[in-house]
Amino acid sequence: MADDLAAQLGVRMPSPLEVVRSAELDRLGTRLILKRDDRIHPQLSGNKWRKLQPNLEAALAGGHDTLLTFGGAYSNHLRAVAAAGHLVGLQTVGAVRGEEHQPLNPTLTFAVARGMHLVYLDRQTYRDKGSPKVLDQLHREFGDFYLVPEGGTNALAVRNCAEITREIEEPFDLICTPCGTGGTLAGMAAGLPPGSRALGFSALKGGDFLRDEVRRLQEVAFGTAFENWDIETGFHFGGFGRRTPELMEFVDQFEDHHGTPFEWVYVAKMLYGVIDLCRRGVVAPRSTVIAVITGPDEGVQSHNASWCC
Ligand SMILES: Cc1ncc(COP(=O)(O)O)c(C=O)c1O
């Protein structure tokens, strides 16, 4: 059924690999390969598809006709759920944090255009969104629904992220991904072959808490935590949704060399970090490193951005 849904939606799997050409990396003998999960689907790309796929299948198999999920007003996850519901014929409800603001921003305009019904939760209610009280209220209002958690990270999603690494046929030493909730890293590490390691790059300032969170997610999804991964917390460039001129210069240079403008909220911070670690020898010379391009993130990129420094 997994393949049926992917085929029905025109999803491109496995996502392609692209070698980065760089004189500097050549000197180090390092092979840097991009795993282009952003090319999976125009509306459901990157880790959004990886996380939503098993949840869509579960919702359809369970006979649900509605997906309900949570997110902030600029949430790319809300966009992705709206797009997914539209594509597979499920109704969608987006429970948005905070008050309604008219006119709707582009993220919510997109969601509504894909048929998503929006409901606004005050901040206290939003904090309690997992409680029986709030969920009962939502069920009274919207009837039966399949609940997709905020950010799409649940055990099904984490298990499906293990496919990212399992799809790669050539040997590699290290696979890297940006981290928000840690769900993508938790799954990817579980799919690693012996001898390879995974490295997450926190897009948030103060990302040390993610180590416990990734362990917890692995225990929930796989019944055990793995020891084959770590998280770099020093490449947040001021914090989530913040950037520096140095980061944006890197984005421009990478686009000049590689021809692709990568989003900076998650992906460019990771790529900067990967190349920096290679340059400083933290990643051993002559390694083969995979960097997972977890998606474009236009909503955050254009509407929720601020400069740091
Ligand atoms: C492009 C992109 N990369 C990475 C992440 C973070 O993934 P995770 O929450 O699984 O750590 C996100 C967040 O959803 C994202 O939009």
The ligand as an SDF file (V2000), in Angstrom:
LIG
                    3D

 16 16  0  0  0  0  0  0  0  0999 V2000
   13.2130   21.5200    5.8040 C   0  0  0  0  0  0  0  0  0  0  0  0
   13.1780   20.9540    7.1770 C   0  0  0  0  0  0  0  0  0  0  0  0
   14.2420   20.2650    7.6180 N   0  0  0  0  0  0  0  0  0  0  0  0
   14.2860   19.7350    8.8530 C   0  0  0  0  0  0  0  0  0  0  0  0
   13.2180   19.8730    9.7220 C   0  0  0  0  0  0  0  0  0  0  0  0
   13.3200   19.3010   11.1000 C   0  0  0  0  0  0  0  0  0  0  0  0
   12.9440   17.9730   11.1240 O   0  0  0  0  0  0  0  0  0  0  0  0
   12.6920   17.2450   12.5160 P   0  0  0  0  0  0  0  0  0  0  0  0
   11.5650   17.9840   13.1840 O   0  0  0  0  0  0  0  0  0  0  0  0
   12.2950   15.8800   12.1500 O   0  0  0  0  0  0  0  0  0  0  0  0
   13.9300   17.3260   13.3020 O   0  0  0  0  0  0  0  0  0  0  0  0
   12.0790   20.5730    9.3130 C   0  0  0  0  0  0  0  0  0  0  0  0
   10.9460   20.7180   10.2240 C   0  0  0  0  0  0  0  0  0  0  0  0
    9.8920   20.2320   10.0100 O   0  0  0  0  0  0  0  0  0  0  0  0
   12.0440   21.1300    8.0140 C   0  0  0  0  0  0  0  0  0  0  0  0
   10.9890   21.8310    7.5710 O   0  0  0  0  0  0  0  0  0  0  0  0
  1  2  1  0
  2  3  1  0
  2 15  2  0
  3  4  2  0
  4  5  1  0
  5  6  1  0
  5 12  2  0
  6  7  1  0
  7  8  1  0
  8  9  2  0
  8 10  1  0
  8 11  1  0
 12 13  1  0
 12 15  1  0
 13 14  2  0
 15 16  1  0
M  END
$$$$
